[in-house]
Amino acid sequence: MTMPTVKIACGQYDTTRALFDGTAAVAGATVQMHTAHTLPEIFAGMMRGHQFDVSELGLTFYLRAFELSPDQPPYVAIPAFPNRVFRHSCVFVNADSGITEPADLVGKTIGEFGIYGQDSGVWAKGALMDDYGFKPSENRWVIGGLDAPAAPLDFVAHPHPADLDITAAPAGKSLGSMLETGEIDALFTANVPQCVLDGSPHVRRLFPDYEVVERAYFERTGIFPMMHAVVIARDLLNTHPAMGRAVYEAFLAAKDIAAERYRQSRRLYEVHTMVPWMNALVERNAAQFADDWWPYGMSVNRQAIDTYLRYHFEQGLSSRRWTADEIFLPELLDT
């Protein structure tokens, strides 16, 4: 039987590098790897045009597509998570807004990139809701581009609570510039705004000591938030059912190759990077995390997945609270 050609699209991370260079392979398939300048381009290609057989996809985008046809979704997730970030660090505030702690967010105008309820925003809002009593309904929300003007993303539905005050950013305005000038008070974002990278004195983080806060969050919850999963087109699974596990094992192998590279590089003080004291950071992380600090599979990630699904529902983005078993490929629930 001729091996299928599987088109895979994802970001080029250390967790996926081995897929791009061929060190990790999908058993029983010929692989064509694709990427893009920005992740939303990959997401749009999968959701709008089904351009790929396998794709990295933001969890919120997957859930919004899943809700349209939960009995037969066009693609189904596998428990591989190439993109994970602790998100207390992603909340930025205008220095003159009067916001010095989470309680000060009440009644403020907050920006969010692309869509209300992108993955980074879901995690950040959820953590603030759990730990600080944050209520998104008490804020005004502005959706737009981060460092360049952009309309809200148009390749996905935009569900949100009916009583939520949400508007698009004014034409010609970016959220980063609006934050710097004080036109918005705060910003929930997946990426660091250019004004912060440029050292603007008008913008700071809500949690200046975010590493301390995020490490304490992990100690307390055991959760390392995942932003994206990997999804497989149902057409591919219908034709080649074994591809679900084969793709999962390929992503797992690629991640494990990257992790082993970090372990081995400790001997050389992580000289493969340009980051001073990288070895010290890796050693600190090794003391706090389990040996597999970036785990794939259902069992070890179930708590984090269920927490995300709870946040998604509590924030009015899901019609009901889905379970991990409902949204991931059944054949991989044993991983």
N, C-alpha and C positions, 0 to 999 in steps of 0.2 A: 504494500500500500504506500502511495506517495505521501511523504511527510507534508503536513500543512505548513504554509507560511503564515506566521503570526506577527502582526504589526503591533508593536508595543510602544506607547508614548509615556514618557515621564520626565521629571527633572533629572539633570545630571548631578546627583549627589554622590558622596562617598558610599552611601548605601546601595546605589545602583550602578556605580562605575563598572563593576565586573560584568554587568549585562551589556554595557556598551562596548567593552573591549573583548567580549567573548569568553572571558574567564569563567563566567557562570552561563549555563545554557538551559534552555527549556527542552527537556527530554521528549523526543518524538516530534520535534518541530524545527523548522527553519525560522529564525527570528530576524525581523527588520526593526531596528531601534529608531525611534523618532523623539525629538524634543522640540522646544520652541523658545523664543526669547523670553516669554512670560508664561507662567502656569495657567492663567485664565485662557490663553490661546489653546492649550492642550484640552482644558475642560470644555471649551466651546466646541472644539473639533469632535470630541466624543459625544457631547450632549445634543449638539445641533445636527451634526452630519454623520455620526457613527463612523468616523474616519478610521478608527483603530479597533483592533480586536481586544486589546488590553490597554488600560490607561490608568495612570494615577488620577484620582478624582477627590476633590474636597468632600469631606463627609456630609456637609450641609447640602452640597449640590447633588450628591448621590441620594440623600433622603428626599429631596424635593422631586427628583425624577422617580424614585421608588414609589412615592405616594400616588403618582398618576396611574400606576398599574402594579400594585403590590403583588397580585397573583401571578403576573408574568412580566416582570420588569425587563427592559431591553438589555440590561447588564446586571451583574450580581457581584457583590464585594467578596474579596478574600482577605483574610486577616494578615495582610502585609502592610506596614505603615512606614513608608519611606520618609515622611516629613513629620517631625514631632518638635514642639517648642513649648517651654513653660511660658505662660502668657501674662503674668503680672507685669512683665517688662513692656507690654505692648500698649499700655495706656499712657498717653501723653497729655499734658495740660498746659494751658497758657499761664505764664508766670504771674500775670496780673489778674487772673480769674478768681482769686480767693480760694482756690482749691489746694489744700495742703494734706488732706486725708480723704479716704473714700466717702465719708459722711458728707463732705462738701460738694459732692457731685449732684446732690438733690437740686432739681430745678434748672440744671445747666443745659446748654446746647452742646451736643456731642456729635462729632463726625464719625463716619464709618465708611471704609473703602468699598465701593462697588455694589454692595447689597447690605440690607439690614440682616445680620445673622450670618456673616461669613465665619469660618471655623474659628479663627483667632478671637473674634468678638463673642462667639458663643461660649468659649472657654473662659474668657476674661470676665464677661458678665456673670457667668455661672459661679465662678469663684468669689466674685464680689457679693453676689446674692447670698451664697452660703455663709460666708465669713464676716460680712460687713453690713448685711441687710439692704444691699443695693436693690433698687426697684427701677428697671428701665422705663416703666410707665410714667415716672415722675420727670422724665427728661424730654427734650426736643432732639430729634435725630436728623442729621443731614448726610445724605449719601452722595458720593462723588468720587473723582479720581484723587490719588494721593498727592503726587507732585505735578500733575498736569490735569487740566480740565477734562472730565469724562462723564458721560451719562451713566446712570446705573446699568449694571450688566444686563444684557437683553437675551441671554441664552438660557435663562432659568426663570421659574416662577418666583414671585416675591410675596409669599404669605407672611402675615404679621398680625398681631392683635388689632382689631378694628379701631380701638380708641388710642392707638399709639400715634404720636405726632411725628410723622416722617415726611421730609421733603427732599428734593434733589438739590444739590449745590447750584447756586446761580451760574448762568452761562459765563464761561471764561474764568471761573474760579476753581482752584484746587484746594483740597482740604488742608494740605500742609501750609499753604500761604494763609488760609483763613485762620488756622490755629495761631500762626505767628502774629497776625495782626489783631487777634482777639475777636474775630467775627464768629468763631466757635470757641467754646471754653475748653473742650477736651477732644481727644481723638482716640478711637479704638482702631488699631491697624495691624495688619500682618507684617508690614515692612516698616523700617525706621524712616521717618520723613527726612527729606533732604535738609530742611532747616536745622534739624538736630545734628545731622552729620556735619553741617557747616558750623556748628557751635553757636547757634542763635541763643542769645541770653533771654529771649522771650518765651522759650519752650523748655519744659523739663518733664521728667517722668513722674507719674503719680507715686511710684515707689522708687525713689532714687537708689535705695539699697536692694534692688530687685533680686539679686542673687541670693541674699540672705533670706528674703521672704519666700522665694521659690524653693530653696532647699528645705526650709521649714515646712512648706506646703507638701513637698514630697515625703518628708519624714512622717507627717501626720496622716496623709491620705494614701501613700503608695502609688499615686497617679503621676505618670509622665504623659502629658496630653498629646494625643495624636491629632494632626490636622487632616491628613489625607489617608485614604486607603487605596487599594488597587482593585479595579473592577474588570470583569471579563464579559464580553458580549455573549448574550444567550445564544445567538446563532452559532458561535464557535463551540459552545458547550453542547448544544444539541447535536452537532455533527461529530464532535470529538470530546466525549465526556471526560476523558482522562486529562484533558488540558487544564482543568481547574487545579488539580493537585500538582501537575507538572509546572504550571506557572508559579504557584505558591512556592514550591521548592526551589525554583530558580531565583525568585526574589529573596528567599531566605538564605540561599547560598551566597548571593551577592552581598547581602548585609553581613553575613558571618565572615566573609573574606575581608571586608572593610574593618570589622571589629578586630580581627586577628592582626591586621596591619598596625593598628594602634597599640595592641599588646606588645608586638615585637619591637615597635619603634621606641618603647620605653627604654630599651637597652641603649639606644642612641640619643636619649634625651629628646625624642620627637623631632630630630633635625630635618625630617621630611616636610615640616611646616616652617613658616616664617614667623611664628608666634613665640615671643620670648616667654619662658617659664611654662610652656605648654606641658612639659613633663609634670610639673607640679600640679597643674589643673587635672591632668589625667589621673594622677595619684590621689588627689582629693576626691575625684569622682569614684575611683575604685573603692575608696573607703566607705562611700555612702551607698553605692548601687550594688546590686547583685552582679555576678560575673557577666551575665547577659543583660547589659544595661539598656539595650534597645530591642526588646523582645518582639517577635512575631508570634502568631498563633492565638487561639481563642482563650485558653485557660488562664494564662498570665495577664491577658489584656481585658478580660471580661469586666472587671470592676471599672476600668477607665471607659470602656465602650458604654456600659450601662449608665455611667455618670453623664457622659456626653448626650446620650439619648434622653436622659431626664432633663438636662439643661435645655435641649432642643424643644422638648414639649413644654416646659415651664415658661419658656420665652415666646410661646405662641407660634412656633415655626413648624410644628407637627400637628396633625389632626388628632393623634393619640400618642401615647408613650409606647414606642416600639421596643422590642427586646433584641438583644444581640443575635439570638437564634433565628429571628425572623429575617434579618437583613443580610446575613452572611451565607455563603454557599454551604448547604447542608453537609456535603461531603468533607468539609474542613472543620466542622464543629468539634472534632476530636483532637485538634491540634493544640 
